Amino acid sequence: MRVERSAKRVRAYFGGELVADTTEPRLVWEVPHYPAYYLPLSSVRVELEPTGETKGDGVVHDVVTRGGTAEGAALTYPDSPELRDLVRFEFAAMDEWLEEDEPIYVHPRDPYKRVDVLSSSRHVRVALDGVTLAASGQPRILFETSLPPRYYLPLSDVRFDLLRPSGTRTRCPYKGTASYWSVLVNGVLHEDLVWIYREPLPESQKIAGTACFFSEKVDLFLDGVLQERPNTPWS
């Protein structure tokens, strides 16, 4: 587990109340992929009631506000030298999180992760089972730390006759909320193969209204050369 101080002001809200407000949050990497916020107990503005339960060495608390109770939504480590004066609120259990005055989603952004979106003139063709799904000479390539490049293509270069709407939605702390299409090829429906960020977060505005295919699940040709399918959690 890695612990670092952050210089950002962080606030959490639940039940219409300010739960915590601090300029001294800690970023704690409990898992390798992204950090969690631990906030000083002195910054908490509501009641934390122990539930009598534990998670490993952690003590579980309910977060009690005038507007409601978030059951089991807080965790403290009273016997940890590094964490004993801090509390972690379950990110999804809170109604809203702010870094400075801007909302954040899903989990805190990793200061060591970078997202770059670059316009390109490289030719990208996407195919599946021998059928071309999209082809474009004006992709926008998104480079995200530790992930393969993602090729976002103008909708006019995508074969919409092969797409079928999906109800799936996912959220990313760096890009925003994505909606999905499935793809019908040779009578087979391949679910949630394509996504789009219609209103991405400011740092990813260049991918607004473009479509991206899971390169783990399709044949992607870059300047005519078939690319090896990457090995990721979505493979």
N, C-alpha and C positions, 0 to 999 in steps of 0.2 A: 504494500500500500504506500502510495506517494502522497505527500501533503505539501501544498504550496499556498502562500498568501496571494490574494488577488487585490488589485487596487480599485476594483469597481464597487460602486454602491449597489447593493442587492436588497430587494424587497420581495416579500411573499405575502399574498392575500388569500383569505378564506372566509366564506360566510359574510362577505361585505366588510370585513375588518382587516386591518394591517396586522399580520401575524409576526413579522420580524422586519427590521430595518437596520442595515449595518453597512459600514464602509470598511469593514475588516473581515470579509468572508474568507473561507479556506476552500481551495479546490482539492478534492480528495479522489484519487484514482483507485476506486474499489475494484473496478474492472479495467482492462487495458484500453478499451475502445473510447471511453469518454469519462470525464470527471463528474462528481456530484458536489453540490454546495453543502458545506457545513458552516453554520452561522453561530456566532457567540451566543451563549445562553442569556447574556446581559442585553442582547438586542431583541429578545422575544417580548411581545406586547400582550400576549394572551396566556391562558392557563394551559399548562402541560400536565396531564393527569396520568400517572403510571397505571398501566393495565394489569400489572402482575406477570406479564409475558416477557420473554427474552428472545433475542435473535443472536445466537452465538454469545458473544460477550456484551451485546447491546441490550439496553433496557427500552422497552416499547412504551410509548405514551400516546394517549388521545390528545388531539388539538381541540381545545374547547373555546368557542367564541360565542358571542350573543346571537350570531346568525346560524349556529349549528356546530356539530362536532365531527371532526375528521378522525374516524376511529383508527387507532394504530398507525397514525401518519407521521409520528416523530420518533426518532431513535437517538439515544445518548449512550456514551461509553464512559461511565464514571471512573473506571479503573484504568483508562488509557492515558498515559502521560501526554500524548499529542492531542487527544480528542475530548478529554474529560470536561472541558469548559465549553464544548460545542454541541450543537444539535443538528441532525439531518432531518429535514422534512421530505417526505415522499413527494417527488416532483409532480407527479400526476394527480396527487390528492389535493394540491392547492389550486385555487381558482385562477390565479395569475402570478407570474413572476416578472420582475423588472430588473434589468441591468441598467444602471443609471435611470433614464426615463423611457427606455424602450423595452417592449415585451420580448420575452424569449420563450421558446417552445421545445418540448420533448425532453431536453436535458441541457445543462450549461454547455456553452460552446467551449471547445478545447482550444486554449491559446496556442497550441502547437499544431493545429490543423489549419490548412489554408485552402481556400476555394478560388480558383482563377477561371474565368470564362473568356475564351479567346475566339474571335472571328477567324475563319479559315477559308481558303479556296481549295482545300483538298477534297477529292471526290470520295464520297461515302455511299456505298450501296449495302442495303440490308436485305437478306434473303432467308427463306425458311423452306426446307423440303423442295428446293429448286424454284421457288416462286419469289420474285422480287417484291418486297414490301415497301421499300422506299429507296430513292436515289437522289442525291443532291450534291451540287458543287459549291454550296455555301453553308456548311455546317458551322455551328458554334460548339467548340470543344470545351467541356468542363473538366478541369484537372482538380481533383480533391485528394489531399494527402492520404496515402495508404489505400486508395481505391483506383481501379483502372480508369482511363479516360472515358468520358461519356460524350457521345456524339448526338447533339440536339439538332434536329432537322426542321426546316420550315414545313408547315402543314401542307403547303401546296405541292411538296415533293413526296408526300406520303399517300399510299393507296388506301383511301378511306373506304373503298368498297369491300376491303378485307377486314376492317375494324368493327368491333362490336363493343358498345358501351359497357363498362363495368362499374359496380357500386363501390369498388375499393378506393379508399383514401388513405394516404400516409402523410406524416409530417416530418420535416427535417429542420433542425435548428439553424441550418445555414441557408436553406433554399425556400422553405415554406411548406405549403400543402400541395401534394400531387394528387391528381385524379388519373384513372387508368382506363385503357381499352384492352380487350382481348382480341386475338387475331384468329380468323377462320381461314385455314389453308387446306385444300384438298379434303374438305369435309370434316376436318378435325379442328376443334376449338382449343386454342392455346391461351389459357387464362392469364390476364394481367401482364401482358408482354410489353406494353407500351405505356409510358406515362407522360404527363404534361403538367407544368407549373404555370397556371394561367395568371396568377398574381404573386410572383416570387418575392422574397425579401429583397431589400434594396441592394445588398451586395451581389445578388444573383439576377439582377434585372435583365441581363442580356439573354437569358433563356426563356423569357416570357413568351408564352404562346407557341413554343416549339415542342416537337415530340422526340422522345428518346426511347430506344429499344434496349432491352436487357441483352447486352453483348454476350452474357453467359449462356443465352438460350437461342441465339440466332447466328447465322453466318454473316459476318461483317467484313466487307471488302473496303480497304483503304487504298485509294489510288490503284485499284485493280488487284490488290494483293489480299488474299484471304488472311484474316487475323486469327491467331489462336484464341480460343475462348478462355477468358480469365477464370481463375478459381477463386470464388468469393463466397460469402454466406448465402448469396442468391443463386449459386450454381445449381 
